[in-house]
């Protein structure tokens, strides 16, 4: 069903779950601002979309403060345990970083993100802001269609693990499949333990999670199942306020969080693409020339990103060096008439939630949090509802790699919030979640907006593509068949996907600088919703 762009004056919350959008709007109506609403929606998403995120997630945010007339960046991604090492992981029998279990678990940053945003910018206290999420966790809610689909897939995967006598996954089943199976679509699911944990986080401003009772439970579970994460790792964690990075794309500044996030990949690609003026060629978004250049630019951008990006304290080159016009022009010069094979690893899928918030005062938030691959590591801390991420799976066990595993290090991170300004004036937040699809989605929605004049909903609805490996790309089944044929004739391997689940799920809110009217869209590839006031 076709969706229409939404408009509002006093506030707007766009999320991948309508219940979370409603929670954010509830907080706005209680006197909170966009920052309070973002935290409320984010906490709610840990309950109403556990297939993609949880209390044990990482988070990033770009926050436009009307009071300061400035964009702020928050990096709440956690470090690897201090005790972990390449040698220790190999000694445990792994040639590559595993995706499940305790080994890929890094320090979760999401509870600290909520506390930091609330303390620095919020009007309400954290307990008030988390209250809607607590209500959903304790009282339950009906499982929505796409949520139910991915919940069932995860339950089947963990059932295979359980059959291999892996007791560390028992708590996942007790929490998320209490009757031995995933809840059905339309079935009421509740998690009283999740509610109690959220209340504890709110009451202590997240201190309990990092140094109190919750931290003790996490450390105890890690020790019981041979994990490397210790209480001291939690105690030493700090979320970092950072300066966002940007490139100017056809008169608009496109902003991302600096590394260790992969937002720089989107910026490198846009910087390459601005060397070709598609508007002067009267191009449409689905013209072969546009698509060919997008395909080649994203491969070149990933080659640079995957080679250099890691914990910023360990990078051998500054982000600014990767965003110069000279570097972009050099990469653009490598684009020929036919597809080229990249020198970069193949992207892999991931599970993430993104949300956008705005209030009537001009505050706007671009926020993202993730357990990485679906439910993450499969580890749930007993009697807490806390699903732990598996972000450490992206570390390399190659000691020569920039993103090699080391103790106390942040890994290359896939989740990226985006923000758009023009001449120093905020236009608004945007994001497309989903592993390595994210920078590809950012490039597509920004070009749809800036180059092709689409409104937020149309920019999200347009057929998407994604690079998979080598010269190969997947396209959605409503992608232009003529464009697909022409791209194939230029050497691109084109596969038409039957399911759009892997093409990212996004939200956009734009603010009209003349009258302050908000316009927003949400992705039809998920159970999303836009709540307006």
C-alpha positions as CSV (number, residue, x, y, z in Angstrom):
1,X,0.0,0.0,0.0
2,X,1.3,3.4,-0.9
3,X,2.1,5.7,2.0
4,X,1.8,9.5,1.9
5,X,4.3,11.9,3.4
6,X,3.2,13.2,6.8
7,X,3.2,16.8,8.0
8,X,3.2,18.3,11.5
9,X,3.9,21.6,13.3
10,X,4.4,20.7,17.0
11,X,6.3,17.4,16.8
12,X,7.0,14.3,14.8
13,X,8.5,10.9,15.7
14,X,9.3,8.3,13.0
15,X,10.4,4.8,14.0
16,X,10.4,1.3,12.7
17,X,7.6,0.4,15.1
18,X,4.4,2.4,15.5
19,X,4.2,1.7,19.2
20,X,7.6,3.3,19.7
21,X,6.6,6.3,17.7
22,X,3.5,6.6,19.9
23,X,5.7,6.4,23.0
24,X,7.9,9.3,21.7
25,X,4.8,11.4,20.9
26,X,3.5,10.7,24.4
27,X,6.6,12.1,25.9
28,X,6.4,15.2,23.7
29,X,2.8,15.8,24.9
30,X,3.9,15.5,28.5
31,X,6.3,18.5,28.0
32,X,9.4,16.7,26.9
33,X,11.5,17.8,23.9
34,X,12.8,15.9,20.9
35,X,15.7,14.5,22.9
36,X,13.3,13.1,25.6
37,X,11.1,11.7,22.8
38,X,14.1,10.0,21.1
39,X,15.2,8.3,24.4
40,X,11.6,7.2,25.0
41,X,11.2,5.7,21.5
42,X,14.6,4.1,21.7
43,X,13.9,2.4,25.0
44,X,10.5,1.3,23.7
45,X,12.2,-0.3,20.7
46,X,14.1,-2.6,22.9
47,X,10.7,-4.0,23.9
48,X,8.7,-3.8,20.8
49,X,11.4,-4.8,18.3
50,X,13.8,-7.1,20.1
51,X,14.7,-8.8,16.9
52,X,17.0,-5.9,16.1
53,X,18.1,-4.2,19.3
54,X,18.0,-4.5,23.1
55,X,19.2,-3.0,26.3
56,X,22.6,-4.7,25.5
57,X,22.9,-2.6,22.3
58,X,25.3,0.1,21.2
59,X,24.0,3.5,20.1
60,X,24.9,6.7,18.1
61,X,23.1,10.0,17.9
62,X,23.2,13.3,16.0
63,X,21.4,16.0,17.9
64,X,20.5,19.4,16.7
65,X,20.0,21.7,19.7
66,X,17.9,24.8,18.9
67,X,19.2,26.5,22.0
68,X,22.8,26.1,20.9
69,X,22.1,26.3,17.2
70,X,24.6,23.4,16.8
71,X,24.8,19.7,15.8
72,X,26.1,17.4,18.5
73,X,27.4,13.9,18.0
74,X,27.3,11.0,20.6
75,X,29.3,7.8,20.2
76,X,28.0,5.2,22.7
77,X,29.7,2.2,21.2
78,X,31.4,-0.1,23.6
79,X,35.0,-1.4,23.7
80,X,36.1,-5.0,23.7
81,X,36.8,-6.6,27.0
82,X,40.3,-5.7,28.4
83,X,41.2,-9.4,28.8
84,X,40.4,-10.5,25.2
85,X,43.1,-11.0,22.5
86,X,43.6,-12.7,19.2
87,X,45.6,-15.4,20.9
88,X,42.9,-16.1,23.5
89,X,40.2,-16.4,20.8
90,X,42.3,-18.7,18.7
91,X,43.0,-20.8,21.8
92,X,39.3,-21.2,22.2
93,X,39.2,-22.9,18.8
94,X,38.2,-20.0,16.5
95,X,39.9,-19.1,13.2
96,X,37.6,-16.1,12.8
97,X,35.6,-14.1,15.3
98,X,32.4,-16.0,16.1
99,X,29.0,-14.4,15.7
100,X,27.2,-15.9,18.7
101,X,28.1,-16.7,22.3
102,X,30.1,-14.6,24.8
103,X,33.2,-14.0,22.7
104,X,31.8,-11.3,20.3
105,X,30.1,-9.4,23.2
106,X,31.5,-5.9,23.7
107,X,30.4,-3.4,26.4
108,X,26.9,-2.2,25.6
109,X,26.6,1.6,25.2
110,X,22.9,2.1,24.9
111,X,21.9,2.6,28.6
112,X,24.7,5.2,28.9
113,X,23.5,6.9,25.7
114,X,20.0,7.3,27.2
115,X,21.4,8.7,30.4
116,X,23.8,11.1,28.6
117,X,21.1,12.5,26.2
118,X,18.6,12.9,29.1
119,X,21.1,14.6,31.4
120,X,22.5,17.0,28.8
121,X,19.4,17.9,26.8
122,X,16.3,16.4,28.3
123,X,13.5,18.2,30.3
124,X,12.2,15.1,32.0
125,X,14.0,12.7,34.2
126,X,15.1,9.3,32.9
127,X,12.5,7.4,34.8
128,X,9.7,9.5,33.2
129,X,11.2,9.0,29.8
130,X,11.5,5.2,30.1
131,X,8.0,4.8,31.5
132,X,6.2,4.0,28.2
133,X,8.8,1.2,27.5
134,X,8.3,-0.2,31.0
135,X,4.5,-0.2,30.5
136,X,4.9,-2.2,27.2
137,X,7.3,-4.6,28.7
138,X,5.1,-5.3,31.8
139,X,1.7,-5.2,30.2
140,X,2.6,-6.7,26.8
141,X,1.8,-5.8,23.2
142,X,0.6,-7.7,20.1
143,X,3.5,-8.9,17.9
144,X,3.4,-7.1,14.5
145,X,3.8,-8.9,11.1
146,X,7.4,-8.2,10.1
147,X,8.6,-8.4,13.7
148,X,7.0,-11.8,14.0
149,X,8.7,-13.0,10.8
150,X,12.2,-12.2,12.1
151,X,11.4,-13.5,15.6
152,X,10.5,-16.9,14.1
153,X,13.7,-17.0,12.0
154,X,15.8,-16.2,15.1
155,X,14.0,-18.9,17.2
156,X,14.7,-21.5,14.6
157,X,18.4,-20.5,14.5
158,X,18.8,-20.7,18.3
159,X,16.9,-24.0,18.4
160,X,19.7,-25.5,16.3
161,X,22.2,-24.1,18.8
162,X,20.3,-25.5,21.7
163,X,20.3,-28.9,20.1
164,X,24.1,-28.7,20.2
165,X,24.0,-28.5,24.0
166,X,24.8,-24.8,24.4
167,X,23.4,-23.9,27.8
168,X,24.4,-20.2,27.5
169,X,21.4,-19.8,25.1
170,X,18.9,-21.1,27.7
171,X,18.1,-17.7,29.0
172,X,17.3,-16.5,25.4
173,X,14.5,-19.1,25.2
174,X,13.2,-18.3,28.7
175,X,12.9,-14.7,27.7
176,X,12.0,-14.7,24.0
177,X,10.5,-18.1,23.4
178,X,9.0,-19.1,26.8
179,X,6.8,-21.8,25.2
180,X,9.5,-23.2,23.1
181,X,8.7,-21.1,20.1
182,X,8.6,-17.5,19.0
183,X,5.3,-15.6,19.7
184,X,2.9,-15.7,16.8
185,X,1.9,-12.6,14.8
186,X,-0.9,-10.9,16.8
187,X,0.0,-12.8,20.0
188,X,0.6,-10.7,23.2
189,X,4.2,-10.9,24.4
190,X,5.4,-9.4,27.7
191,X,8.7,-9.4,29.6
192,X,8.4,-8.4,33.3
193,X,12.2,-8.9,33.8
194,X,12.8,-6.3,31.0
195,X,10.4,-3.9,32.7
196,X,12.2,-4.2,36.0
197,X,15.6,-3.6,34.3
198,X,14.4,-0.5,32.6
199,X,13.0,0.8,35.9
200,X,16.4,0.2,37.5
201,X,18.2,2.0,34.7
202,X,15.8,4.9,35.0
203,X,16.0,5.1,38.8
204,X,19.9,5.1,38.8
205,X,20.5,7.0,35.6
206,X,22.0,3.8,34.2
207,X,24.7,3.6,36.9
208,X,23.3,0.2,38.0
209,X,24.0,-1.1,34.5
210,X,27.7,-0.2,34.7
211,X,28.7,-0.4,38.3
212,X,25.8,-1.7,40.4
213,X,23.4,-4.7,40.6
214,X,22.9,-5.1,36.9
215,X,26.6,-5.0,36.2
216,X,27.1,-7.7,38.8
217,X,24.6,-9.9,37.0
218,X,26.3,-9.3,33.6
219,X,29.7,-10.1,35.0
220,X,28.5,-13.2,36.7
221,X,26.9,-14.6,33.5
222,X,30.1,-13.9,31.5
223,X,32.2,-15.7,34.1
224,X,29.8,-18.7,34.2
225,X,30.0,-19.3,30.4
226,X,33.7,-18.4,29.7
227,X,33.2,-14.8,28.5
228,X,35.9,-12.2,28.6
229,X,33.6,-9.3,29.7
230,X,34.3,-8.3,33.4
231,X,32.7,-5.8,35.7
232,X,35.7,-3.5,35.4
233,X,35.0,-3.3,31.6
234,X,31.5,-2.0,32.4
235,X,32.8,0.4,35.1
236,X,35.4,1.9,32.7
237,X,33.0,2.6,29.9
238,X,32.3,6.2,28.8
239,X,30.1,7.4,26.0
240,X,31.9,10.1,23.9
241,X,30.5,13.4,22.7
242,X,32.2,13.9,19.3
243,X,32.3,16.4,16.5
244,X,30.3,15.2,13.5
245,X,31.9,15.0,10.1
246,X,30.4,16.1,6.8
247,X,30.8,16.7,3.1
248,X,29.1,19.3,1.0
249,X,26.9,17.7,-1.6
250,X,25.4,20.1,-4.1
251,X,25.0,22.9,-1.6
252,X,23.8,20.6,1.3
253,X,26.0,19.5,4.2
254,X,25.5,15.8,4.9
255,X,26.6,14.9,8.4
256,X,27.7,11.6,10.0
257,X,29.3,10.3,13.2
258,X,33.1,10.0,12.7
259,X,34.9,6.6,12.9
260,X,34.7,4.1,14.4
261,X,31.3,4.3,12.6
262,X,31.0,3.6,8.9
263,X,29.2,6.9,8.1
264,X,32.4,8.0,6.4
265,X,31.7,5.4,3.7
266,X,28.6,7.2,2.7
267,X,30.4,10.6,2.7
268,X,33.3,9.2,0.6
269,X,30.7,7.9,-1.9
270,X,28.8,11.2,-2.1
271,X,32.1,13.1,-2.4
272,X,32.9,10.9,-5.5
273,X,29.4,11.3,-7.0
274,X,29.4,15.1,-6.8
275,X,32.0,15.1,-9.5
276,X,29.2,14.2,-12.0
277,X,26.2,16.6,-12.3
278,X,23.3,14.3,-13.0
279,X,20.9,17.1,-13.0
280,X,22.6,18.7,-16.1
281,X,22.1,15.3,-17.8
282,X,18.4,15.4,-17.0
283,X,18.8,12.1,-15.3
284,X,16.2,10.2,-13.3
285,X,17.1,8.2,-10.1
286,X,16.8,5.0,-12.1
287,X,18.9,6.0,-15.1
288,X,21.6,3.6,-15.9
289,X,24.3,6.2,-15.8
290,X,23.3,7.3,-12.3
291,X,23.1,3.7,-11.1
292,X,26.4,2.7,-12.6
293,X,28.2,5.6,-10.9
294,X,26.5,4.9,-7.6
295,X,27.6,1.2,-7.9
296,X,31.2,2.1,-8.6
297,X,31.3,4.9,-6.0
298,X,30.0,2.7,-3.2
299,X,32.6,0.0,-3.9
300,X,35.4,2.5,-3.9
301,X,34.1,4.0,-0.7
302,X,33.9,0.7,1.1
303,X,37.4,-0.2,-0.1
304,X,38.7,2.9,1.7
305,X,36.5,2.5,4.7
306,X,37.2,-1.2,5.4
307,X,40.9,-0.6,5.0
308,X,41.2,2.3,7.4
309,X,38.2,2.5,9.8
310,X,38.5,1.2,13.3
311,X,38.7,2.7,16.8
312,X,39.8,6.3,16.2
313,X,42.6,5.9,18.7
314,X,44.1,3.2,16.4
315,X,43.5,4.7,12.9
316,X,46.6,5.5,10.8
317,X,44.9,8.2,8.8
318,X,42.5,11.0,9.9
319,X,38.9,11.0,8.6
320,X,39.5,14.4,7.1
321,X,42.1,13.0,4.8
322,X,39.5,10.6,3.4
323,X,37.1,13.4,2.7
324,X,39.1,15.8,0.7
325,X,38.0,16.8,-2.8
326,X,41.3,15.7,-4.2
327,X,40.9,12.2,-2.9
328,X,37.3,12.1,-4.2
329,X,38.4,13.3,-7.6
330,X,41.1,10.6,-7.7
331,X,38.6,7.9,-6.9
332,X,36.1,9.3,-9.4
333,X,38.8,9.1,-12.0
334,X,38.9,5.3,-11.5
335,X,35.3,4.9,-12.6
336,X,35.1,3.6,-16.2
337,X,32.3,2.5,-18.5
338,X,32.2,-1.0,-17.1
339,X,32.0,-2.6,-13.7
340,X,35.3,-3.0,-11.8
341,X,36.1,-5.6,-9.2
342,X,36.8,-4.0,-5.7
343,X,39.5,-4.9,-3.3
344,X,37.3,-5.1,-0.2
345,X,35.5,-7.7,1.9
346,X,31.9,-8.6,1.1
347,X,29.2,-6.8,3.1
348,X,27.1,-8.9,5.5
349,X,23.5,-8.3,6.9
350,X,22.7,-6.9,10.3
351,X,19.8,-6.0,12.6
352,X,19.3,-2.4,13.8
353,X,16.7,0.2,14.7
354,X,16.7,3.8,13.6
355,X,14.5,6.7,14.6
356,X,14.1,10.4,13.9
357,X,12.5,12.9,16.2
358,X,11.6,16.6,16.0
359,X,9.7,19.1,18.2
360,X,8.1,22.4,17.5
361,X,11.0,24.4,19.0
362,X,13.5,23.3,16.3
363,X,15.2,20.4,18.2
364,X,15.9,17.4,16.1
365,X,17.4,14.0,16.8
366,X,18.9,11.3,14.5
367,X,19.3,8.2,16.6
368,X,20.3,4.6,16.0
369,X,20.9,1.5,18.2
370,X,21.6,-2.1,17.4
371,X,22.3,-5.6,18.7
372,X,24.0,-6.0,15.3
373,X,22.9,-9.4,13.9
374,X,19.3,-9.8,14.8
375,X,19.1,-10.6,18.5
376,X,22.9,-10.2,18.7
377,X,25.0,-12.7,20.4
378,X,22.1,-14.9,21.6
379,X,23.2,-14.2,25.2
380,X,20.5,-12.9,27.5
381,X,21.5,-12.1,31.1
382,X,19.2,-14.3,33.3
383,X,16.2,-12.7,34.9
384,X,16.9,-9.2,33.3
385,X,15.6,-9.2,29.7
386,X,19.0,-7.9,28.6
387,X,20.0,-9.3,25.1
388,X,23.7,-8.7,24.5
389,X,25.0,-7.5,21.2
390,X,27.6,-9.3,19.1
391,X,29.4,-6.2,17.8
392,X,32.8,-7.8,18.3
393,X,32.1,-10.2,15.4
394,X,33.5,-7.5,13.1
395,X,37.0,-7.6,14.6
396,X,39.7,-9.3,12.5
397,X,42.0,-12.0,13.9
398,X,44.6,-10.9,11.4
399,X,47.2,-9.1,13.5
400,X,48.1,-6.9,10.5
401,X,44.6,-5.6,9.9
402,X,43.6,-2.1,11.1
403,X,40.6,-3.5,12.8
404,X,42.4,-6.4,14.4
405,X,41.1,-7.6,17.8
406,X,42.7,-6.0,20.8
407,X,41.5,-5.6,24.4
408,X,39.8,-2.3,25.2
409,X,39.2,-1.4,21.6
410,X,36.2,-0.2,19.6
411,X,35.5,-2.1,16.4
412,X,34.5,-0.9,13.0
413,X,30.8,-0.1,13.5
414,X,28.0,-0.4,11.0
415,X,25.3,1.7,12.6
416,X,25.1,5.3,11.4
417,X,22.7,8.2,12.0
418,X,22.6,10.9,9.4
419,X,21.7,14.6,9.4
420,X,21.2,17.2,6.7
421,X,21.8,21.0,6.8
422,X,22.0,23.7,4.3
423,X,23.9,27.0,4.8
424,X,24.1,26.2,8.5
425,X,20.3,25.7,8.8
426,X,19.0,22.3,9.9
427,X,17.0,20.4,7.4
428,X,16.7,17.2,9.5
429,X,17.5,13.7,10.5
430,X,17.6,10.7,8.2
431,X,18.8,7.1,8.5
432,X,18.6,3.7,6.8
433,X,19.3,0.7,9.1
434,X,20.7,-2.7,8.3
435,X,24.3,-3.7,8.6
436,X,26.5,-2.7,5.5
437,X,23.4,-1.6,3.7
438,X,23.4,1.6,5.8
439,X,25.9,3.8,3.9
440,X,24.4,2.5,0.7
441,X,20.9,3.5,1.9
442,X,22.2,6.9,3.0
443,X,23.6,7.6,-0.5
444,X,20.4,6.6,-2.2
445,X,18.0,8.6,0.0
446,X,20.2,11.7,-0.1
447,X,20.5,11.6,-3.9
448,X,16.8,10.9,-4.1
449,X,16.2,14.1,-2.1
450,X,18.9,16.4,-3.4
451,X,19.4,15.3,-7.0
452,X,15.9,14.1,-7.8
453,X,13.6,16.3,-5.6
454,X,11.7,13.6,-3.8
455,X,9.8,14.2,-0.6
456,X,10.7,12.1,2.4
457,X,8.3,9.2,1.8
458,X,9.1,9.0,-1.9
459,X,12.8,9.0,-1.2
460,X,12.3,6.0,1.1
461,X,9.9,4.2,-1.2
462,X,12.1,4.3,-4.3
463,X,13.5,0.8,-5.3
464,X,16.9,0.1,-3.7
465,X,20.0,-1.7,-4.7
466,X,22.8,-3.1,-2.5
467,X,26.3,-4.3,-3.2
468,X,26.8,-7.9,-2.1
469,X,30.3,-8.9,-3.3
470,X,32.7,-8.5,-6.2
471,X,30.8,-7.0,-9.1
472,X,27.5,-8.3,-7.8
473,X,24.4,-6.2,-6.7
474,X,21.0,-7.2,-5.5
475,X,18.0,-5.1,-6.6
476,X,14.5,-5.0,-5.3
477,X,11.8,-6.8,-7.3
478,X,10.2,-3.4,-8.3
479,X,13.5,-2.1,-9.6
480,X,13.4,-1.1,-13.3
481,X,13.9,-4.2,-15.4
482,X,15.3,-2.2,-18.3
483,X,17.9,-0.6,-16.0
484,X,18.8,-4.0,-14.6
485,X,19.4,-5.3,-18.2
486,X,21.5,-2.2,-19.1
487,X,23.6,-2.5,-15.9
488,X,24.2,-6.2,-16.7
489,X,25.5,-5.2,-20.1
490,X,28.1,-3.0,-18.4
491,X,29.5,-5.9,-16.4
492,X,27.4,-5.7,-13.2
493,X,26.1,-8.9,-11.8
494,X,22.4,-8.2,-11.1
495,X,20.2,-10.4,-8.9
496,X,16.6,-9.6,-8.3
497,X,15.6,-10.2,-4.7
498,X,12.2,-11.6,-3.9
499,X,12.3,-10.2,-0.3
500,X,13.0,-6.6,0.5
501,X,14.0,-7.3,4.1
502,X,17.7,-6.9,3.3
503,X,17.5,-3.5,1.7
504,X,17.4,-1.4,4.9
505,X,14.6,0.3,6.8
506,X,14.6,4.0,7.1
507,X,13.0,7.1,8.5
508,X,13.3,10.8,7.4
509,X,12.1,14.1,8.9
510,X,12.7,17.4,7.1
511,X,12.0,20.8,8.6
512,X,10.9,23.6,6.2
513,X,13.2,26.6,7.1
514,X,10.6,29.1,6.1
515,X,7.7,28.1,8.2
516,X,9.0,25.3,10.5
517,X,6.6,22.7,9.1
518,X,7.8,19.1,9.5
519,X,7.5,16.5,6.8
520,X,8.3,12.9,7.4
521,X,8.3,9.5,6.0
522,X,8.8,5.9,7.2
523,X,9.9,2.8,5.5
524,X,7.3,0.3,4.1
525,X,9.9,-2.4,4.5
526,X,9.1,-2.7,8.2
527,X,6.2,-2.2,10.7
528,X,7.0,1.5,10.8
529,X,5.0,4.5,11.7
530,X,5.1,8.3,11.9
531,X,3.5,9.9,15.0
532,X,2.6,13.6,14.5
533,X,1.4,16.4,16.6
